[in-house]
Structures are given as structure tokens and as C-alpha cells.
Amino acid sequence: IEGLGACTLIASDKTGTLTQNRLSVEYFISPTQVYDTNTLNKVHDKVYLASILCNEMHYEESKEGGVDFFGDQVDIALAQFAANADESYVTSARSYRKIDEIPYEPINRFSAVMMELDDKIFQFSKGSPETVLAHCNVTPEERKDILNDVDEWALKGYRTIALAYKESVDESTINLKNFTYLGFVAIIDPVREESPDAIKKAQDAGIKVVMITGDHPNTALSIAKELGIASSHEAVMSEKELLAWESSGAKAEELKHKTVFSRVTPAQKMMIVMAYQSLGHYVAVTGDGVNDAPALRHANIGVAMGKSGTDIAKASSDLILTDDNFASIVNGIEEGRRAHDNIRKVIYLLISTGFAELVLVMLSFI
């Protein structure tokens, strides 16, 4: 706690730390139509199949007769989206034969699966719209229009995940070409009520707060505005800017006025932490996944999430946050600074009283 009190910069995750980690699909945007909560059950059945089959969550039947989902919150939100339309999408998923799979990796920003469904072979893909569109049969004009839509929804604070599929004939493994683009889901994750006040409290105490996320730059900016971390695009470092920063030597000075980092890879997160340390900051970093381990280990204070954190993240950290709440970090810093002040007061007292005693002893010899 005393070490946490020395922090001058907090590099925080977005999902689960600054937000509630309660992701839900609010809209599905196809190339021709927007489906809201009242019409989500009318989308193409391949959308639900892509959501549930290209998914790394697992589930158990609950005592109430439904299903409980476990795993990554995005995967859970997509599974719940399919289950809300028809629970049979979930329960029948285990009966399909999996032929091939590309698991999700942050650096790739997509996952894919090849399944046998009713004697037919299908491939499904999900991930960031920019990545998934690269696998699809879309014209440059269609791609531009879709990405414009993505930008608009991201500016509203929604997390966007694209879905695609194709039927396989002569392929025995996943081939990332000639997919049919289905559309993208707009997922909301509300900000924690206490987060804006906690960030303001940290900033008033002279602590810089930056947000590091894998989300779209517009999504990151929208949430950052709500939290009080950023006010304009000038404070955001996008994927292209991060790559240019890396290739130009990763100069720490270029980060001085940045408070939001989007589409960040695990290696880049570690580099950002080390850059701020070179500027003289004592950095606290939050993380919950295996990919956060390098940044947690290189931070001055690594803070892992107790609820959602993986074992590797916890082992790489110095502190474990039991409630996954950013406000608790700020409270910890306050306690640390109070402890530091108390130690300093005791030292001053001992020095002053010791000096007085020394003077009296010296005077006694005169």
C-alpha cells in the first residue's frame, strides 16, 4: 500500500475496471438494416450460429432450468444474444462437430471456427470489423460504408464485433477467404457510477490517469469523455499512431499529452508502461488476462483483478483488487499516502527530539 501511495500515473484497463463488465448486445447492424432490442430475434440465423459457435465460452445448466455462461465477457454477451433468440442455439452447439479452429488472439483481433452442421461444412469468423472484412467478399465502396457505420456506432460508446460465414465444399481447414459479411453487433458496457468521481479525485491529487484498451478508437474516446480522461481525439493514440510511434523509436516524449490508447497489443502495453517510467512516473498498471502479464510485471505496481483475473495475471502482479473497481485503487493510493505522511511525521519527531537531547547532553559538559 505504501508503494501504491507513491504512484504518479495509473494505466488502467477499460472493461471491468472503469466499466461494469456487464456486456450486452443492444443492436445488430446488417449491411441493409439496423435491428434493435425489439427486432433482434429476426436477424439471419447464421448470425446466431456465428455468435454461439465462434465462441470460447462454456456453459452449465442452472438449477432454474436455464443456462449459466462462463468465460470472456464478449463471448458471454454473444452467447446470451443467441440464447435470447432461441435457447436451442446454445444447447445444440455441443452436438456439432468441430473440424478446425483459430482461437482469438489480441494481436490477430479475430477468431474463426469450422463446423459440420447437418452434413454441411460451414466456417464462421468474428472479430474487429476491419479484420473480419479483410476475409469477406466486399467491394472497396462497401467496405468504406461499413467502416463508416462502425465509426458512428463506436462514437456512441458501443463496442463493435463483426460476424461472417461461408459454406465450405472442398476445404478441410479454415481458409480466410470468400466469407459472406453478416454485419456487426453493437455491445454496451456501462461505466461504473463511481469511476468518474474516482478519476477526478486521482487527478486532483496530481495523478495522471490513462486508459489502455483494445477497443475501437471512437469507442475508447466516447468512454474516456464520460469518465473525464479525455476531451478530444488529440488525446487518443490509435493503432496506426502506435505503430508509427514504435517504428520511430518509441520516444517517451510523444506520450506526454496522450491519455487514451486504443487497439493496443500486449507488447505495446508494456512499451507504453516503460515509456512513462522513463519520463519519471511511478506507474501502477491494471490487468486481468494472460496477455497483461508483461505490463503487470514491468510496472512499478502491478494490480490484477481478483474477480475476473487469470492466475497468470495475479502471479505477475504486486496487488490483487478483490472488487475489480478503479475506485479501490484510488482509495489504496490515499491510504498509502497517509501511511507515508505518518512515517515522515514520526521521523521528524524522532530527529527533533533526538537533536534536543543531544544538545542537552553537550551543554552538560560545558
Salt bridges, closest charged atoms under 4 A:
ASP13 OD1 - LYS269 NZ 2.96
ASP45 OD1 - HIS44 ND1 3.20
ASP45 OD2 - LYS46 NZ 3.94
ASP75 OD1 - LYS126 NZ 2.94
GLU101 OE1 - LYS98 NZ 3.28
GLU116 OE1 - ARG97 NE 2.71
GLU130 OE1 - ARG263 NH2 3.13
ASP151 OD1 - HIS216 NE2 2.78
GLU171 OE2 - LYS166 NZ 3.22
ASP204 OD2 - LYS200 NZ 2.99
ASP215 OD2 - LYS14 NZ 2.91
ASP215 OD1 - ARG159 NE 2.93
GLU239 OE2 - ARG109 NH1 2.73
ASP292 OD1 - LYS269 NZ 3.12
GLU334 OE1 - LYS201 NZ 2.94
GLU334 OE2 - ARG338 NH2 3.78
GLU335 OE2 - ARG338 NH1 2.71
ASP341 OD1 - ARG344 NH2 3.16
